[in-house]
Amino acid sequence: MILLHSTLFWISVIVLGFVNPLISFGLIILYYLPGIIQSAIQTGIKHTQEEMKSFSEDVLEDMK
């Protein structure tokens, strides 16, 4: 089912690309945008967790 959906999507992108390339670029951006946003959020969360861990270690050293 997913393969069929993906195949129909890319065929429509190619066909619409002949009509108006901007529509194709818009569809491609919308197709990949959720993955890009999710990757950016995960990177931010990972970075924040590392900062919090190093911050808590610094605070513990200062308390000694």
ABEGO torsion letter per residue (X at the ends): XAAAAAAAAAAAAAAAAAABAAAAAAAAAAAAAAAAAAAAAAAAAAAAAAAAAAAAAAAAAAAX
